[in-house]
């Protein structure tokens, strides 16, 4: 995702990856604690969101191949 935003420049993609990942985890953790009262490991939720995002990108890429 960060590479889509900043392009192939490695000097810019590393800081973009770090800030994007930290923001994503902070956002997911905040939403999870506000919505659900039970404690669920953040890895489970990020894995579910990651799978959905991966499937979306895979489907979008497949439609561009045809």
N, CA, C and O atoms as CSV, one atom per row, in Angstrom:
chain,resi,resn,atom,element,x,y,z
A,1,UNK,N,N,0.833,-1.191,0.000
A,1,UNK,CA,C,0.000,0.000,0.000
A,1,UNK,C,C,0.876,1.253,0.000
A,1,UNK,O,O,0.604,2.210,-0.725
A,2,UNK,N,N,1.913,1.238,0.807
A,2,UNK,CA,C,2.778,2.414,0.850
A,2,UNK,C,C,3.499,2.600,-0.478
A,2,UNK,O,O,3.729,3.730,-0.909
A,3,UNK,N,N,3.854,1.501,-1.124
A,3,UNK,CA,C,4.520,1.602,-2.421
A,3,UNK,C,C,3.566,2.179,-3.469
A,3,UNK,O,O,3.997,2.878,-4.386
A,4,UNK,N,N,2.281,1.890,-3.333
A,4,UNK,CA,C,1.294,2.480,-4.246
A,4,UNK,C,C,1.205,3.985,-4.030
A,4,UNK,O,O,0.942,4.738,-4.967
A,5,UNK,N,N,1.422,4.417,-2.799
A,5,UNK,CA,C,1.294,5.839,-2.474
A,5,UNK,C,C,2.545,6.625,-2.874
A,5,UNK,O,O,2.441,7.671,-3.515
A,6,UNK,N,N,3.740,6.119,-2.494
A,6,UNK,CA,C,4.964,6.903,-2.712
A,6,UNK,C,C,5.777,6.468,-3.916
A,6,UNK,O,O,6.668,7.200,-4.347
A,7,UNK,N,N,5.496,5.299,-4.470
A,7,UNK,CA,C,6.236,4.841,-5.636
A,7,UNK,C,C,7.405,3.945,-5.258
A,7,UNK,O,O,7.508,3.510,-4.111
A,8,UNK,N,N,8.291,3.664,-6.216
A,8,UNK,CA,C,9.358,2.693,-5.990
A,8,UNK,C,C,10.589,3.220,-5.259
A,8,UNK,O,O,11.534,2.461,-5.047
A,9,UNK,N,N,10.610,4.467,-4.874
A,9,UNK,CA,C,11.763,5.050,-4.194
A,9,UNK,C,C,11.895,4.456,-2.791
A,9,UNK,O,O,11.019,4.651,-1.949
A,10,UNK,N,N,12.988,3.730,-2.539
A,10,UNK,CA,C,13.177,3.066,-1.245
A,10,UNK,C,C,13.412,4.050,-0.104
A,10,UNK,O,O,13.067,3.765,1.042
A,11,UNK,N,N,13.987,5.185,-0.406
A,11,UNK,CA,C,14.210,6.184,0.649
A,11,UNK,C,C,12.897,6.743,1.177
A,11,UNK,O,O,12.825,7.180,2.326
A,12,UNK,N,N,11.872,6.732,0.357
A,12,UNK,CA,C,10.562,7.220,0.788
A,12,UNK,C,C,9.637,6.092,1.225
A,12,UNK,O,O,8.749,6.307,2.050
A,13,UNK,N,N,9.835,4.883,0.678
A,13,UNK,CA,C,8.895,3.800,0.989
A,13,UNK,C,C,9.091,3.246,2.398
A,13,UNK,O,O,8.119,2.824,3.024
A,14,UNK,N,N,10.308,3.237,2.909
A,14,UNK,CA,C,10.536,2.726,4.263
A,14,UNK,C,C,9.849,3.584,5.325
A,14,UNK,O,O,9.128,3.037,6.159
A,15,UNK,N,N,10.043,4.903,5.332
A,15,UNK,CA,C,9.301,5.714,6.308
A,15,UNK,C,C,7.792,5.661,6.092
A,15,UNK,O,O,7.025,5.698,7.053
A,16,UNK,N,N,7.368,5.575,4.841
A,16,UNK,CA,C,5.929,5.479,4.567
A,16,UNK,C,C,5.372,4.168,5.104
A,16,UNK,O,O,4.280,4.149,5.672
A,17,UNK,N,N,6.110,3.069,4.930
A,17,UNK,CA,C,5.678,1.782,5.475
A,17,UNK,C,C,5.587,1.817,6.991
A,17,UNK,O,O,4.613,1.335,7.569
A,18,UNK,N,N,6.583,2.378,7.626
A,18,UNK,CA,C,6.591,2.434,9.088
A,18,UNK,C,C,5.419,3.252,9.619
A,18,UNK,O,O,4.732,2.827,10.548
A,19,UNK,N,N,5.193,4.415,9.037
A,19,UNK,CA,C,4.104,5.258,9.537
A,19,UNK,C,C,2.733,4.686,9.173
A,19,UNK,O,O,1.794,4.788,9.963
A,20,UNK,N,N,2.610,4.092,7.998
A,20,UNK,CA,C,1.333,3.504,7.599
A,20,UNK,C,C,0.993,2.291,8.462
A,20,UNK,O,O,-0.153,2.130,8.881
A,21,UNK,N,N,1.975,1.444,8.726
A,21,UNK,CA,C,1.738,0.268,9.563
A,21,UNK,C,C,1.410,0.646,11.003
A,21,UNK,O,O,0.503,0.075,11.608
A,22,UNK,N,N,2.143,1.601,11.547
A,22,UNK,CA,C,1.872,2.030,12.920
A,22,UNK,C,C,0.493,2.666,13.032
A,22,UNK,O,O,-0.231,2.424,13.998
A,23,UNK,N,N,0.132,3.478,12.044
A,23,UNK,CA,C,-1.196,4.100,12.054
A,23,UNK,C,C,-2.299,3.059,11.930
A,23,UNK,O,O,-3.332,3.162,12.592
A,24,UNK,N,N,-2.085,2.062,11.087
A,24,UNK,CA,C,-3.071,0.997,10.903
A,24,UNK,C,C,-3.283,0.218,12.198
A,24,UNK,O,O,-4.425,-0.018,12.593
A,25,UNK,N,N,-2.206,-0.182,12.860
A,25,UNK,CA,C,-2.333,-0.932,14.113
A,25,UNK,C,C,-2.984,-0.091,15.207
A,25,UNK,O,O,-3.809,-0.597,15.968
A,26,UNK,N,N,-2.625,1.165,15.291
A,26,UNK,CA,C,-3.219,2.048,16.289
A,26,UNK,C,C,-4.710,2.245,16.033
A,26,UNK,O,O,-5.508,2.230,16.970
A,27,UNK,N,N,-5.085,2.429,14.782
A,27,UNK,CA,C,-6.491,2.605,14.424
A,27,UNK,C,C,-7.297,1.340,14.722
A,27,UNK,O,O,-8.377,1.419,15.308
A,28,UNK,N,N,-6.785,0.182,14.327
A,28,UNK,CA,C,-7.489,-1.078,14.555
A,28,UNK,C,C,-7.622,-1.351,16.050
A,28,UNK,O,O,-8.677,-1.795,16.503
A,29,UNK,N,N,-6.573,-1.095,16.816
A,29,UNK,CA,C,-6.616,-1.341,18.252
A,29,UNK,C,C,-7.620,-0.416,18.934
A,29,UNK,O,O,-8.349,-0.846,19.828
A,30,UNK,N,N,-7.664,0.835,18.524
A,30,UNK,CA,C,-8.614,1.783,19.103
A,30,UNK,C,C,-10.055,1.396,18.782
A,30,UNK,O,O,-10.921,1.419,19.657
A,31,UNK,N,N,-10.305,1.042,17.533
A,31,UNK,CA,C,-11.655,0.623,17.141
A,31,UNK,C,C,-12.052,-0.642,17.873
A,31,UNK,O,O,-13.182,-0.756,18.345
A,32,UNK,N,N,-11.137,-1.593,17.974
A,32,UNK,CA,C,-11.427,-2.861,18.634
A,32,UNK,C,C,-11.764,-2.662,20.106
A,32,UNK,O,O,-12.698,-3.281,20.617
A,33,UNK,N,N,-11.020,-1.812,20.784
A,33,UNK,CA,C,-11.292,-1.573,22.204
A,33,UNK,C,C,-12.578,-0.792,22.427
A,33,UNK,O,O,-13.233,-0.964,23.454
A,34,UNK,N,N,-12.948,0.064,21.479
A,34,UNK,CA,C,-14.167,0.852,21.630
A,34,UNK,C,C,-15.425,0.053,21.310
A,34,UNK,O,O,-16.466,0.276,21.927
A,35,UNK,N,N,-15.348,-0.865,20.368
A,35,UNK,CA,C,-16.532,-1.586,19.908
A,35,UNK,C,C,-16.775,-2.856,20.716
A,35,UNK,O,O,-17.911,-3.141,21.098
A,36,UNK,N,N,-15.721,-3.615,20.978
A,36,UNK,CA,C,-15.869,-4.914,21.631
A,36,UNK,C,C,-15.302,-4.837,23.044
A,36,UNK,O,O,-14.201,-4.328,23.251
A,37,UNK,N,N,-16.056,-5.343,24.006
A,37,UNK,CA,C,-15.610,-5.267,25.394
A,37,UNK,C,C,-14.664,-6.410,25.770
A,37,UNK,O,O,-13.944,-6.305,26.763
A,38,UNK,N,N,-14.651,-7.500,24.995
A,38,UNK,CA,C,-13.735,-8.599,25.311
A,38,UNK,C,C,-12.389,-8.353,24.642
A,38,UNK,O,O,-12.297,-7.647,23.638
A,39,UNK,N,N,-11.367,-8.937,25.208
A,39,UNK,CA,C,-10.013,-8.735,24.709
A,39,UNK,C,C,-9.706,-9.758,23.612
A,39,UNK,O,O,-9.619,-10.955,23.882
A,40,UNK,N,N,-9.546,-9.286,22.390
A,40,UNK,CA,C,-9.173,-10.131,21.256
A,40,UNK,C,C,-7.771,-9.696,20.818
A,40,UNK,O,O,-7.509,-8.500,20.686
A,41,UNK,N,N,-6.875,-10.652,20.595
A,41,UNK,CA,C,-5.540,-10.261,20.124
A,41,UNK,C,C,-5.615,-9.494,18.802
A,41,UNK,O,O,-6.382,-9.848,17.906
A,42,UNK,N,N,-4.819,-8.459,18.700
A,42,UNK,CA,C,-4.860,-7.601,17.519
A,42,UNK,C,C,-4.392,-8.354,16.283
A,42,UNK,O,O,-4.771,-7.998,15.168
A,43,UNK,N,N,-3.578,-9.384,16.457
A,43,UNK,CA,C,-3.105,-10.170,15.323
A,43,UNK,C,C,-4.228,-10.875,14.592
A,43,UNK,O,O,-4.165,-11.041,13.374
A,44,UNK,N,N,-5.254,-11.294,15.316
A,44,UNK,CA,C,-6.386,-11.971,14.685
A,44,UNK,C,C,-7.138,-10.994,13.788
A,44,UNK,O,O,-7.454,-11.317,12.643
A,45,UNK,N,N,-7.421,-9.812,14.298
A,45,UNK,CA,C,-8.163,-8.826,13.511
A,45,UNK,C,C,-7.346,-8.332,12.318
A,45,UNK,O,O,-7.893,-8.173,11.227
A,46,UNK,N,N,-6.064,-8.088,12.502
A,46,UNK,CA,C,-5.248,-7.628,11.379
A,46,UNK,C,C,-5.107,-8.724,10.328
A,46,UNK,O,O,-5.016,-8.424,9.138
A,47,UNK,N,N,-5.088,-9.994,10.747
A,47,UNK,CA,C,-5.036,-11.083,9.773
A,47,UNK,C,C,-6.311,-11.145,8.954
A,47,UNK,O,O,-6.258,-11.358,7.742
A,48,UNK,N,N,-7.454,-10.961,9.595
A,48,UNK,CA,C,-8.729,-10.982,8.869
A,48,UNK,C,C,-8.787,-9.819,7.875
A,48,UNK,O,O,-9.169,-10.007,6.720
A,49,UNK,N,N,-8.413,-8.634,8.319
A,49,UNK,CA,C,-8.427,-7.467,7.433
A,49,UNK,C,C,-7.400,-7.638,6.318
A,49,UNK,O,O,-7.652,-7.252,5.176
A,50,UNK,N,N,-6.250,-8.210,6.641
A,50,UNK,CA,C,-5.221,-8.448,5.625
A,50,UNK,C,C,-5.674,-9.415,4.557
A,50,UNK,O,O,-5.388,-9.210,3.378
A,51,UNK,N,N,-6.381,-10.476,4.950
A,51,UNK,CA,C,-6.894,-11.432,3.972
A,51,UNK,C,C,-7.917,-10.766,3.065
A,51,UNK,O,O,-7.883,-10.951,1.849
A,52,UNK,N,N,-8.823,-9.997,3.646
A,52,UNK,CA,C,-9.824,-9.312,2.834
A,52,UNK,C,C,-9.185,-8.322,1.863
A,52,UNK,O,O,-9.592,-8.233,0.705
A,53,UNK,N,N,-8.195,-7.587,2.331
A,53,UNK,CA,C,-7.500,-6.640,1.471
A,53,UNK,C,C,-6.723,-7.358,0.372
A,53,UNK,O,O,-6.710,-6.910,-0.774
A,54,UNK,N,N,-6.076,-8.471,0.717
A,54,UNK,CA,C,-5.335,-9.244,-0.268
A,54,UNK,C,C,-6.270,-9.791,-1.344
A,54,UNK,O,O,-5.945,-9.743,-2.530
A,55,UNK,N,N,-7.420,-10.306,-0.940
A,55,UNK,CA,C,-8.383,-10.822,-1.911
A,55,UNK,C,C,-8.906,-9.708,-2.824
A,55,UNK,O,O,-9.101,-9.918,-4.022
A,56,UNK,N,N,-9.132,-8.525,-2.248
A,56,UNK,CA,C,-9.566,-7.388,-3.057
A,56,UNK,C,C,-8.494,-7.022,-4.086
A,56,UNK,O,O,-8.807,-6.834,-5.261
A,57,UNK,N,N,-7.235,-6.919,-3.656
A,57,UNK,CA,C,-6.165,-6.563,-4.584
A,57,UNK,C,C,-5.954,-7.652,-5.630
A,57,UNK,O,O,-5.670,-7.355,-6.790
A,58,UNK,N,N,-6.091,-8.911,-5.221
A,58,UNK,CA,C,-5.955,-10.019,-6.162
A,58,UNK,C,C,-7.061,-9.977,-7.204
A,58,UNK,O,O,-6.802,-10.183,-8.390
A,59,UNK,N,N,-8.272,-9.718,-6.783
A,59,UNK,CA,C,-9.406,-9.638,-7.709
A,59,UNK,C,C,-9.263,-8.446,-8.643
A,59,UNK,O,O,-9.553,-8.550,-9.835
A,60,UNK,N,N,-8.817,-7.313,-8.109
A,60,UNK,CA,C,-8.623,-6.131,-8.930
A,60,UNK,C,C,-7.523,-6.348,-9.966
A,60,UNK,O,O,-7.648,-5.920,-11.114
A,61,UNK,N,N,-6.449,-7.014,-9.555
A,61,UNK,CA,C,-5.362,-7.319,-10.478
A,61,UNK,C,C,-5.769,-8.325,-11.529
A,61,UNK,O,O,-5.328,-8.241,-12.675
A,62,UNK,N,N,-6.613,-9.284,-11.150
A,62,UNK,CA,C,-7.075,-10.293,-12.101
A,62,UNK,C,C,-7.960,-9.676,-13.166
A,62,UNK,O,O,-7.893,-10.078,-14.327
A,63,UNK,N,N,-8.790,-8.705,-12.796
A,63,UNK,CA,C,-9.650,-8.071,-13.794
A,63,UNK,C,C,-8.820,-7.230,-14.767
A,63,UNK,O,O,-9.230,-7.042,-15.912
A,64,UNK,N,N,-7.669,-6.724,-14.338
A,64,UNK,CA,C,-6.806,-5.961,-15.231
A,64,UNK,C,C,-6.050,-6.870,-16.190
A,64,UNK,O,O,-5.635,-6.424,-17.260
A,65,UNK,N,N,-5.859,-8.161,-15.819
A,65,UNK,CA,C,-5.164,-9.097,-16.691
A,65,UNK,C,C,-6.011,-9.468,-17.887
A,65,UNK,O,O,-5.476,-9.735,-18.964
A,66,UNK,N,N,-7.332,-9.490,-17.720
A,66,UNK,CA,C,-8.233,-9.944,-18.803
A,66,UNK,C,C,-8.436,-8.885,-19.839
A,66,UNK,O,O,-9.160,-9.103,-20.810
